[in-house]
Amino acid sequence: MKLLRYFSWLLVAAQLSCGQNQADAPQTAAATPSAATDTVASCVSGVPSRFAVAPTAPSQPAIQPSANPQREGMVWVEGGTFMMGADNDQARPDEYPKHKVSVDGFWMDATEVTNAEFARFVAATGYVTTAEQTPDWEELKKQLPPGTPKPDESLLVPASLVFQSPEGQVDLRNFASWWAWQNGANWRQPHGPGSSIKGKENYPVVHVSWYDAQAYAKWAGKRLPTEAEWEWAARGGRQGNIYPWGQEPINTGTPKANTWTGRFPTTNTEQDGFYHTAPAKSFAPNGFGLYDMAGNVWEWCADYYHSSYYSTINTPAGVRNPPGPAHSYDPDEPYARKRVIRGGSFLCNDSYCSGFRVAARMKSTEDSGMEHVGFRCVKDK
């Protein structure tokens, strides 16, 4: 209870607790379906921030690129031009305006980085992930409103956020109802102490921060994709479609991705065969031969998140290889520095998230690592 109380305190302090942060939210949400979607999305899309740890912790070894970077497990994504952004009435404000973008071709990991691949990186470098380090209050408070009180030292421990299904239906605007700050949760113990990745070597690595993903990419001789590259790749050559597989709704026909089926967050019917993450290549690839570009785990992109970035690059001529904004800005958490995450996860459901849409944008602080966040890499030609 103490950890849960502190987690709730953190949400309020960081202006993430929707019930506290938006006093009129219930009335606004009830006004129209789109308003309800926007209100709920602003809450869940924050992917609650992990306690901050400096990216250059003194104990961290210097990461050197692998002597023999390989393209094994990657597919070539031919470049092209497309209209990036909102595709249907589920789109949120930061997916507008739809704008013309061109990207050059690149290699991309066919799957999300797996536990086995990440374990090889850790064995070769001695790297320690953010979730395995003690949080640094001096870094944390930079992302919180001035005057936020320091928590008790007993709560500043190596930990991460794990999903816990509540016993009864809860307000979907309050994601603290299904997330728990778990001491000892990390990529090796994805559900907390006592859990293990043994037998799950081919599952996506989770509880990795943006810093962790960056370090792995550098070691592998690769990089994280830009948001534009990610969306182009996710579309798989299908212009204007809502999902990587086309237009068919997620719950129609055969299972297409690992998402939450049933009533979120209490009942998962496991229609797709999985409650948590799924092994790589459990579902059909998209048109470029890429797996799990929808569902399974959210994927880090290189770009800073800025809520109005699209409007700054929207021109009739279009933009080529947009690198993302120069700085981060999220009106929900103006003090936090955030990066884009894409693709949705095993927790996404049309009732509150729909993050499996190819245009859906989400964001999280660079130090955040959760049970449903992972990544994949790209490599230039």
N, C-alpha and C positions, 0 to 999 in steps of 0.2 A: 504493500500500500504506500509506503514511503516513497518508493521510486515512482509509482504511478502519480502520486500527488506532485512530485517534483516535475515530472514530465508535463503534467497539466499546467504547472506554474510556468514552465518554459514556453509552452504554446501561447499562453496569455502574454508573457513578457515579449515574445517575438512577434506578437500580433498575428498569431496563427490560429488561435482558438476562435472559430467562426461565431459561436454563440456569443462570445464576449466582444469580439472585434466588430461585429456587425449587428448592432442592437436591433435594427429593423429587418434582419435577415428573414425571419419567418414570414412576415407580411410580404416582403419583396419576393421571396421565393414562391409564394402562393399566387402572385399576380399573374404570371404567364409561365408556360413550360420553359421558354428560353431563359427567363429570369431565374427559374429554379435551377436550370442547368448551369448557368453562369455562377450562381452563388455556391452551389455544391462543388463545381470544378475549382473555384478559387480556393476552396478548402483542401480538397484532396490533391490538387495538382502541386501543392507546396511540397509534398513528400517530406514530412517534417524533418527539420534539420538536425543532424547529429551534432554533438558537442564539438566545437572546433579544435583542431590540432594544427599547429603550424606546419606548412608543407615542407619546410627544410629543418625538420627535427634533428638535433645534433647527433642522435644515435643512428640516424638513417644512413646506410652506406650509399656511396655514389653509384648511380646506375650507369653502366656502360653498355652500348649496343652489343648484341650478340655477334660473335665473330663470323657466324654463318647465317645471316637472316634468310629465311626461306619463304617461298610463296605457297608452300604446301597448305592445302585446306582453304585457299583463297580462290575466288572466281573473278574474272575480268568483267567490269561493268563499263560498257561503252558509254561515252559521254553523249550529251544531247541537250535539247532545250525543252522546257516544260513550264506549265503554269503552277507555281508553288503556292500552297495555302488552302484555305477553306474550300471544302467540296460539298457540304450538305448543311442541313439546318441544325446539326449538332455542333457546328463550329463555334468556337469561342472568339471573343474580340481579338486576342493576340494572333489568330490565324488569318486575319484580314490586314490589308487587302490582298487578294490573290494577285500574284505578280509574276512577271516573266523572268526566268532564270536559266542560264546555261552553265553546264559543268563539263569539265574535261573528263576523260576516262580515267579509271583507277581500279586497282585491285582491292577486293574486300573479303574479309573472312566470311566464309560460307555460313558459319554458325557463330553464335555468341562464344566468347572465350570460356573454355571449360575449366572445371576444377583441376583436371590433370595438367592442362597447359599452364595454369596459374601456379600450380605446385612446382613445376619445372623452373619457372621464373624465380620463385622464392628460394628454391634449393640452390640455384646458380648465383643469386645475389645476396641472400640473407635479408631480403626486404621484409619490413614489418608494416602491416597495413594500418590505416588510421584507426580502425575499430579495435586494434590490439594495443594501442597506445593510450596513455593517460591523458585526458583532455587538458588543454591549456586555457585557463580562465582568461588570461590576458588576450588571447586570440578570440575566444568565444564572445567576450563582451563587445568586441568591435562590430559584431553582427546583430547586436541587440540595442534597443533604445537606450539613450544615455540615462544613467541612474539605476539601471536594472541591478538588483542586489545579487551578490555572489551566493551560489548555492553552498550547502554544507559540503565539506571536503569528502565526506563518505560517499557522496553521489558522483563525484568526478573520478570515475573509474573506467577502465577499458570496457566498452560496451557498444551495443548497436541496437537498432530497432527491429523487433520481430513481430510477426503477425499473430494475433490471438483472437480467435473468433469469439465474440461476446455471446452470452447465454440467451439473450433476448434481442429483439429488434431495437436498433438505436437510431438516433438522429444522424443521417448521413453527412451532415455538415460538420460533425465533430469526429474527426478521424482518430482522436485520442482514444476513442472507444474500442478500437481494434489494433492499436499499436502499443507495444510495451518496450520500455528501455531496459534491455536485458544484459546484466553484467556477464561477461564472458562470451557473448554472441559475436561471432566473426566468421570469416570465410571457411575456417576449418570446422566450426561448430555453428552451422547456419540457423539452428533452432535454439541455440543456447547450450550451456554446459550439459554434457551427456549425449548430445547429438554428434553426428559425424558425417563426413563425406565418403566414408568407406563404401564402396560399391556404387558410388555416384560420380565416378571420375569423368563421365561423359555428360554430366549436368552442367549448366552454366554456373560459373563462380558468382557469388553474391556477397553482400556486405563489403563491397569495394567502393571507395570514394573516387572522386574525379582524379585526385592526386595518385591514387593507386593505379587507376586505369592508364594515366599518363606515363607512370613509371614502367608499367608492363610494356606499353607500346614502344617506348624508347628502347627497352631491352630487346624487343623483338624486331627492331629495325623498321617499325611501322609508325603510325600515328592514329589519333582518333579522327573520325570523319567530321567534316563540317556538317552543319544542319542541312544545308542544301544538298550535299552529297548523300546524306542519309535518306532524305525524302525521295530524291531521284532513284536511289537504289531500291527503296521500299516499294515504289510504284511498279518496279519490274517491267517497265516499258508500256504500262497501261495508263494512258493519259486520261486524267479526269476521274478515275475510279476512286471509290471511297476507301477500299481495303486493298492489301497487297494481292488478294486473289480475284478482285473485281468488284462487283456491286452487290452480290448476295449477302444479306444480313448475317451476322456472326452466328445466330442461333438457328439458321435455316440450313437444311441439308446435312451433310456429313461434317464432323468437327474439322475446323480449319486452323485452329490455333489453341494454345493453352491459355484459357481465360476462365473467369468465374462463371459457372453456370448455376442458375438457381437464384435464391434471394440473398443478395449481399448485405451484411457480412456474416450472416448466421448459417446459411444452408448452401453448400456447394454440392450439386448433384453429381459432379464429376462426369458429366456427359462426355467430356473430351478425354477422360481416362486419368486425370491427374488432379490432385488437391493442391500441391505446391508446385515446384518447378518440374519440368519435363526434360528428359534426355535430348540432346541435340538430334535433329532430324526426325523428330517424332511426327511431324506434319509435313505436308507437301511443300516444296520450295516455291518461290514466286517465279516470275518470268525470267529473272536473271540468275536463277539457281541459288538464291539466298533463303536460308531457313529462319523461321521465327522472327521475321520482321514485324510481326504482330504478336503480342502476348508473350508469355514465358517470363522475361525480365525486361525492365526498362533499360535502355542503353545510353551511356554517356556520349555526348558529342563534344567537339572541341570548342564550340561557340559559347561566349557569354550569353546569358538570357537577358533580353530587353523587351518589355511588353509591347513597344511600338516600333520595333526594328523594321518590320516589313514596310511600313509607310515611308521610311527613309530611303529605301532602295527601289521603290516602285516607279519605274519609268517606262514609257512606250517602247524604248529600245531594249529594255531588259538589262540585267546585270550578269556578268560572267564570274563564276567561282566566288560568290560572296563569302567573305571570311567571318561574318558575324559582326556584331557591334563592338565598339572600342571599349565599352564598359558595361557592367551589369546594372539593370534596374527592374525591380519588381515592386509595383505599388503596394502589394500586400506586405512586403518586408523590405522597405527602402534601405535599411542598413546592411542587408545581407548581400554577399557577392555570390551570384548563382550561375550555373551552366545549364545548357539545354539537355534534357533527356527525352528519348523518343521510343515509340513502339508499344507502350503498354506492358502489362504483366499478367501473371496468373491471377491477380486480384481484380483485374478490370472487368466491368460489367456495364451494360448499357444503362442501368438504373442510376449510375452516378459518375461514370468515368469515360467510357468509350475511347480509351487511350490507344486502342488497336487500329484506329483510323490512321491512314498514312499522313494526313495533315495535322494530326493532333500534336500539340506542343505542350510539354511540361517542363518543370525546372526544379533544381535543388541546389543547395549550397555545395561548394566544392568538397567540403569535408564530410558530406553525408554518405553513409553506407547503410543499406537496408536489406532486408531479406528478399526483396524483389527488384534489386538494382544490379545490373551487370554492364557488359560492354562488348563491342567487337571493334576490330581495327581495320584500317585501310592502308594502302601503300601506293605511292605514285608509280607511274609506268617507268 
